[in-house]
């Protein structure tokens, strides 16, 4: 809780420094491990925490722990006895060893088996699940299964191996299958059988339970819910109208885990909110009362506790252990992103707003008023389209949003059509309508705030990154309430993107296109700021360069901030502060032009 908060303008450098990311949290023995992304250094560090010594960095500066499999990575390390294995850009390493043990461009989803590591290996020809012996240095990986499409989640069980699979023309949240096969460590698989999944079902996160049953999450009910296979039949564990898994952009998610007494802990998303729940043996569900409203899909359970990455509108992401051995949960914070310069700084807390949109539907917006403003606030407004489109707006402290609210802006995050947290039908509703339905939703939210007297006419802006950058550009390619747009790492031409996007995402690009089509310079009606990294391999710089050249030829107001060496994720890069300052200057220029008449 923030006591005696003071309203000050949050410096861009401090907003970025506080934007530390925690991922891939795991429990191994008495220790916890996680990956820590530090914008100040631009790298990803593996950290180990133990009660006796606290947190210790296991990897040296410059040793970037990151998987490139399926473009977005995941499952980039594993711990076996005293050995720590990490994936970097040049392959699989033992920590503290110089050269790669296994050289490969794209490995991920590392998991420890009996005397071996299992992982996913990607190539231009498809995926393979491979095994690497723990006892033989530089051993050749053994291929267990392969496919021209995609594989994930190799999980060894009692005499069996489970894994997930989806085709070249699908995304894992659209159509994903669960397979099992007989398997003994050191050998090969035999007699593979498909257990679940298909063209209209997404099955993700298989895990073997302590009693030998196979658990997995399926959206066969319209929501990602937990199921169990006991070797004979499949049964639901705890049916609910909520998402019990995250949209699988990365490998290695653990949205549920097993406590020592047989209960299951699970992170459940409903709209913008997450809750931690405990599922009893009879399927009874009890929510754990916590201050966290956003929980990442990395739960790490031990006997009577669970470690998680949690945050709230007033708490930046932190690593915490939730002890469940008493009448009330006890929270022990192990790592936190905030630092002394921001302690006591007042923050804007969002209001959840449901806004009517087309077809009699409603979309949710998180409205962050200017910091310190009362209920009758009136201000310039920045409408943000999240980078999904299958992502969602989350109830967590975002210091880069506070950078703007502390300067008198309101920031509004829109869960537009296609967002996760509202069931499968809502997630699929953007297909073929990209640049149309999402733009209409953002426009409806802006017009609602104008109608309520909160937003100032001529001072409403739209901003987005990645797919949200495309939404922002299309929003100012038509008449509407937006006076300017900022597009970060934006997609410009959906048709061309299907050919340039990494292999994993081609099916997504193909399903999305068919709505508004390419962004055309001739249609842009308001000033635009484009921020793009030269090393972006998800949305390459070429289309943005072409669009800015066409805008320049027209004499249309625009600016391109090219960030040399930066990839797709500008907000977590070493140039994030420069991007924030450029965005602020862009809006202030637009406001000055409106005020000047």
N, C-alpha and C positions, 0 to 999 in steps of 0.2 A: 504494500500500500504506500502511496506517495503522500507524505506529510509535508505541510508548509511548502507546497509547490509554488514555483515562481514562473511567470510568463516571460520567456525570453526567446529571441530568434535562434533556432537551433542551427549552428554552423554546419555547412555542408560536409566538412571533413569529419566532424563528430557524428553526424548522421550516418556516414559511411562506416566509420570505425565501429559504431555500435551495431552495424548490420552483419554481425558474425553469424554464420550458418552452422548448424549441427545436424549431422546425418549419420545413417548406418550405425545406430547405437546397438551394441550387443553385450550380452553377459557371458563371460567365459570363466568358470570357476568362481573365485572370490573377486574378480576384477570386472570392470566395465571398460569397454572400448568405444570410441566414436571417431568420426571424421569431423574436422573443424575447418571451415572455410573462412579465411581472414582477408577481407578486402585490402587491408593495409599492406599485405605481402603478396596478394594475388595467387596464393597457393592453397593446397588442401593438406592438412597435417593429421596424422593418426595419433590419437591421444589415448593413454591408458590411465584409469583411475583405480586406486586401491585405498581402502580405509586407512591403512597405515602410512601412506606417503602422499595421498592426494593425487593430483593430475600431473602427468609427465608426458611430454612430447616424445613419441617413439621414432619419428622420422625427422631428418635434418631439413633445414631450409633449402628449398630448391628441389627436394624430392617430392614431387607432386603425386599424391595418391589419387588416382582417378582412372576409371574404366571408360573406354571408348566404345564398348559394345552397344549396338543399337542406338548409337549417337548420344544417348543420354546417360549411359553407363549404369552403375549400381553393382553392389556386391563386390567392392574393390579390395577387400582384405579378408583374411581368415586367420584364426589362431588355433594352432594344433600343438598341444603340450607347451613347450617353451618357444616354439617357432612361430614367428609372425610373418605371414605372407601378404604381399601387397602387389597391386597392379599399377603400373605406370604406363606412359606412352609407348615404351619399348618392350613391354611384356610383364612376366610374373617374376617378382623378386622375393628373396628372403631379406627381411630388414637387416641392415648392417652388412649385407653382402653387396659387392660392387655390380657385377654384371647380372643380366637377367637369367634366371634359371630356365625359363621357357620364353622364347622370343615369339611374339605374335602381336599383330596390330590391334586386335580387338578381343579381349577376354573380359569376363565378368561373371557375376553371380557365384562367387567362390563359396564352397561349403566343404567342411571337413567330413570325410568318410573314415572307414577303418583302414588306416595306413595310407590314405591317399586323399588328394584334393579332387573335387569335382567342380567343373565350371562350364560355362558356355563360351564357345569360340565362334566368332563370326568371320565370314569371308564374303567376297563378292558373289560366291556361288550358293551361299546359304549358311545355316548354322549347324554346329555339332556340339554335342555334350561329350566332354573329354575328361579323362582321369589322369592325374599326375601323381606318381609315387612320391611319398614323403621321404623315403629313405634313400632315393637315388638322385644325386645331383645331376641336373641337366638331362633328366630322363625325357624320352619322347612321349608326348601325350598319347593316351590310348583312346581311340574313338569308340564311344558306346552307342550312339545313335546320331543320325544326321538327317537334315531335311532342307529342301530348297527354300522353305519359308523360315519360320522363327521358332526357337526353342528357349525355354527359361526354367528356372526353379528345379534343377536336379536335386532331389531330396532322397537320400538313402534311408531305407527302413528295414524292417526285419525280413531279410531275404528278398527284398523288393527295392526297386527304384521308381520313384514318381517324378514326373516332369510335366510341364505345360508346353503346348504347341499351337501355333496359328499359322495360317497361310500367307502367301505373299500379297494377297489382295485384301487382307483384313488387318485390323488393329486389335490388340489383345482385349480392349474393352468392348469390342463388337462381337468377335467370334473367336473363342479360345477353348482348347480341349485339354482335358486331364488324362494322362496316360500312366499306366504302371506296367512293370515287367519284372520277371524274375532276375535277380542279380546277386552275385557274391563278389565282394571286394577282390580286385586283381583279375577279375574275369570280364565277360561280356554279358549283355542283357539277352534275354530270350522270352519268347511268348508275350510280346507287348499287347496290352488290352486298353481300349479307350473306356474310361469310367464315366466321363461327363463332358458336357460342352458340345458345341456345334454351331451352325450358321447364325442362330439367334440366341446364343448363350455364351457369356463370358465367364470362364472359370480361372481363378487366379489364386496365388498364395497357398499351394499345397504344403502341408506340414504333417509329420507323423506325431501323434500324441504319445504320451508316456505309457498308455495302455496298449499301444500297437495299432490303433486305428488311424486312418488317414483323414485329416481334416482339409477342407478347402472352402473357398468363398465363391459363390455362384450368383449370378443375377437372374436366374430362371424365374424368380417371382416378380421381377421388375426392379428389385433392389439387390445389391451385393450383400448376401447373407451367408452365415456360416453353416456348413454341412459336414457330415461325418460318414465315412465308409468303414464298416467293420469287417470287411472281407466278403460280406454276403450282400448287404443292401446299403443304400444311401438314405440318410434321414436328416432333416433339418435340425440344427442344434438350438437356435434361438431366433425364430422368425420375427422380423420387425420391419417397419417402414423407415429404414435408415441404411446408409452405406457402411458396411463393415469392412471395407477395403478402400484404398485409394485408387484413383485411376492410374494404371500401371505404366507410367512414362519411364520409370527406372526399374531395374531388377533388384531383387533382394529385400523387398518390403516385408515387414512383419507387423501387420495390423492387429494380430492377436498372439497370445502366448499362454503357456500353461504354468499355473502355480503348483507348488509342491503338494497341496491338498486335493488336487484334482479339479479345482475350479479353473475357469478360463478368463483371462483379462482381455478386453477388446476395446479398440478405439472406434467409436461410431460417429459418423458425420450425418447431420440433418441440416440442410441449408448451409449457412456459414459457420455453424457451431459443431464442435466436437465434444464428445463426452467419453470418459473412461467408465466402462461397465464391467461388472463381474458376473459371469454366467455360472450358475450352480449346476450340479449333476442332473437335476430334473429340468434344466432349461430355464429356470427362473433367472431373471435379469435384474440386477441392482446397480443403479448408477452410483459411482463414487463421487461424493461432493468435493470438488476441487475448484480452485480459482481459474484453472486453465480452460480456455474456450477453443483453443486450437492445439491439436496433438498430431505430431507427425507420425507416419506409418512405420515407426521403429520402436516397438515395445520389447523390453528385455526383462523377462520375469525370472525371479528366483523363488525360494521357498515360499515366503509370505510377503513379497514386495515386488514391485515392478518399476523399472527405470523407464523414463520417457523424455521426449523433447516437447515441452509445453510452453504455451504463451497465452496472453490475454490482451485486451486493449490497453492495459497499463503495465504489462510485463512483457519485455522482449523475450525471444526464445531462450530457454534455459534447459540444462540437463538436470533432472530431478529424480529422486527415488521416492516412490509413494509406498510407505509401509502400511500393510493391511492386516496387521496382527492385533489391532485393538478395535474398540467400538467406533472410533473415528480415525480416518486416515491421517498419517503423519508424513509431512513432506520434507525431504532433505535436499536442498539445492546444492548441486555439485559444480556447476559452471553456469555463468550468466554472461550475456552479450553486452550488457550495459557497463558503463565505467563512471568514474567519479565526476567527470565533466557534465554528465547528464543526470546525475542523481539530484532529485528535487526539482527538476525541470517539469513544468506543467505540460500535460499532453491533452490532445483532443480525443474524447471518447466517442465512438460512433453510435449513431442511432439507426436501428433497423427499420427500413422503410419499404413497404410493399406498394408497388406502383402498377396500375392497370396498363396493359399493353394490348396489342392486336389480338384478335380472335378470342376475346374475353378472358385472356390469361393475366397473370400478374408476375412481375419479376421483383426480386429483392435487391435493394441497394443499401450499402452501408454508408451513411452520411457522417463525415467528420466535420463538424462546424469549425470555424476559426478558433484557435486555442483561447480559452477564457471567455468565449462569447455566450450570451444568454440564449434563451429559447426563441427570442425574436430576432436572431441574427440575420444579417443581410450582407452578402459578400460576393466577390468573384468566385467562381466555382470551376474546379477541374474534375471532369467526369473521366474515370479511368476504366478502360476495358482490359480485363485481366489477360494474361498471355496465352491462355488455354489453347483452343477454345474449350477443351474438356476440363480445364482447371476450375477454380472457384475463388471467390473473395472470402477471406478468412478473418475471423475476429482475433487479431493479434496485433501487437504493437509494431508498427512499421515506422521507423525513424525517418525514412525518406519521405513518407507522407507528412510526418510531423514537421519536416523542413518547410513545407508549404503552409500548413495550418498555423505555424508559429509566425508566419508573415502575413496573416490576414486572409488567406484563401480558405475556402471549404474544399475538401477532397471527397469525392463520391465514387465508391467502387460498386460496379454493377455486375450482378450474376446474370448475365444475358443468356438467351437461349443457347443450349449446348453445354452449359456448366454442369459440373459434378456436384452431387449432394441432393439431387431432386429426383433420382430414379433414372432408369434406362431410357424411358420414352423422352424425357426432357433432354437427356444427353444426346440423343440421336436427332433431335428436332432441327438442328442447324444444318444437317447434311443437305446439300443442294440449295441452301439459302444463306450461305456465308456472304457477308457484306450487305445483306438485306435484313434478316431478322435481328441480328446482333446490333446493327446500326439503329434499327427502329426502337429497340429496347433502350439503348443509350439515349436516344433522342427523347423518348417518352419520359425518362427520368429527369432529364434536363428541363423539359417543358413543365413537368410537375413542379419542380423547384422554382421555376420562374413564376408559375401561376400562384404558388404559395407566398410569393414575395421574398423568398430567401435569396435566390440568385439575382444578380444584377444584369439586366439586358445588355448585350454587347460585351459582356465580360464572363461568358461561359465558354470553357475550353474542353477539348476532348483529347485524351492521351491514352496510348496503348503501346505495348511491347509485343514483338513477334506477331502472332495471329491478331492480338489486340492492336498492333500497329496498323495492320491492314484495315481493321474496323475503324480506327481513327481517321485514316486517309479517306476511306469511303464516306465517312460522316461529313467531311467538308467538300465532298465531290457532289453535293446536292444542297438545296436550300434547307435551312434548319437553324437551330438556336446557337450553333457553335461559331465563335469568332476566330478561332485558330486551333491548330492541331499540332501535337507532338507525336511522332512515330519513331519508336526505338526498335532497332533490329527488325524492321518491318518486312513483311511479305508484301510484294507489290503486284505480282502477276500469278494468280493461282494456277493457271494452265502451265506456265513455264516452271513454276515451283515444283510441279509433279516430276519434272525431269532433273531438277538440281537438288532437291531435298535428299537427305540421307535415306538409304534403302528402307530402314525401319518405318519411316513416316510417309512413304509414297502412297500407301493405301489411304492414309488419312487425307492427304492432299487431294486424291482422286475423289473421295466421297464428299469432301467439302465443296469442291468447285461446282459451278453451275448456277451460282447466285448472281452477284453483281459483276463478276468478271474482273479483268485487270483494272487497276487504278490508272486513269488517263489524265495526263497533265491538263488537257483542255477542259476537264470537268472540275478541277480544283478551284474552289471559289473563295478560299480564305488562306491566310498565311500559314505555312507549314514549316516545322522544324523536324528534320530527320537526323537521328543520332544512330550511327552504325559502326560496328567494329570491322576493321579490315580483314580480320581472321575468322569472321562468322562463316561457319560451314553448314548452318541450318537454313539461314536465309542469306544467300550470298549478296555481296555488295553491288553486283553488276546491275540489277534491276533498279536499285536506288540511284545509282549514278545516272542511269538513262533517264529516270524520272526527273531528277534535278536538272539535267541538261535541257530537257524539254520545257521545264518551268522557266529556266533562265531565258530560253529562246522566246517564250511568251512575255517575258518581263513580269512574271507572277512573283509575288513576295514569298521567298523561301530561304532556308538555310540548311546546309548539310554540315554536321559536326562529325568528321571522320576520326575514329579512335584507332590509331595505329597499333596493331598487335592484339587488339581486344576481340574476343569471340562473341558468341550469341548473348551471353549474360552480362550486360553492361552494368547492371545494378550491383553486382558483386565483384566488379573489376577494379583495378587500381585507378581507373579514370572515372569512377562513378561520381566523385565530387564535381568534376568538370562538367559532366552531363547534367547534374542537378542545377548548377549555376547557369548553364546555357538555357535550360528549360525555364527557369525563373525569369531570366532576361527576356525570353521570347514572349511570355505572358505580359510582362510589364510593358514591353514595346506595344503590344496589341491594346492594352488598356490606355496607354498614353495616346494612341491614335484615335481611340473612341472618344476620350475626354476632349481631345483637341478638335473634334468635330469633323 
